[in-house]
Amino acid sequence: MEKKIFKIGFVILILLIFSPLTFLIANTIVSNVIVDDYKDCYLDYPPKLDMNTEELNTRTTQNKECEDYNANLRKEKGTLQFIIVSIISIIAIILILLIMNKLDDVINYGIFFGAGLNTIVILLINTETNSFLSIGLGVLLFVLIIVFINRKLRKK
């Protein structure tokens, strides 16, 4: 019984190190590749009362363009983060599938659950990442998770 508790603790420890480390790596890469160039869209807000309709329309158009720019930048950063986290998780799952018999089950499960947690979190965070690459990586991660589960269940 005590040995099982230690094994569960080790799995949780690996999970809690692997998952945040993956996001730390992704965020570091994203912040070095994409500059945080967010613009302040509302410098003069609320608009002056003496603005005519043309000035107000111009201001509204500028604000909309600024908001669109910021939204595109957020989407670009989210897409890159999704790709990096997915690639790290895919590599981790492929490695444990290749060397599964050489590692203790605690390590296999810890990395597997970490990669699974990464997949769940990154899918929930980046619901607006509409790229075919992201879809492909998500599907590949799902397939690898199914393969891992199938191998583990058939091994027993």
Rosetta blueprint (number, residue, H / E / L):
1 M L
2 E H
3 K H
4 K H
5 I H
6 F H
7 K H
8 I H
9 G H
10 F H
11 V H
12 I H
13 L H
14 I H
15 L H
16 L H
17 I H
18 F H
19 S H
20 P H
21 L H
22 T H
23 F H
24 L H
25 I H
26 A H
27 N H
28 T H
29 I H
30 V H
31 S H
32 N H
33 V H
34 I L
35 V L
36 D L
37 D L
38 Y L
39 K L
40 D L
41 C L
42 Y L
43 L L
44 D L
45 Y L
46 P L
47 P L
48 K L
49 L L
50 D L
51 M L
52 N L
53 T H
54 E H
55 E H
56 L H
57 N H
58 T H
59 R H
60 T H
61 T H
62 Q H
63 N H
64 K H
65 E H
66 C H
67 E H
68 D H
69 Y H
70 N H
71 A H
72 N H
73 L H
74 R H
75 K H
76 E H
77 K H
78 G H
79 T H
80 L H
81 Q H
82 F H
83 I H
84 I H
85 V H
86 S H
87 I H
88 I H
89 S H
90 I H
91 I H
92 A H
93 I H
94 I H
95 L H
96 I H
97 L H
98 L H
99 I L
100 M H
101 N H
102 K H
103 L L
104 D L
105 D H
106 V H
107 I H
108 N H
109 Y H
110 G H
111 I H
112 F H
113 F H
114 G H
115 A H
116 G H
117 L H
118 N H
119 T H
120 I H
121 V H
122 I H
123 L H
124 L H
125 I H
126 N L
127 T L
128 E L
129 T L
130 N L
131 S L
132 F H
133 L H
134 S H
135 I H
136 G H
137 L H
138 G H
139 V H
140 L H
141 L H
142 F H
143 V H
144 L H
145 I H
146 I H
147 V H
148 F H
149 I H
150 N H
151 R H
152 K H
153 L H
154 R H
155 K H
156 K L
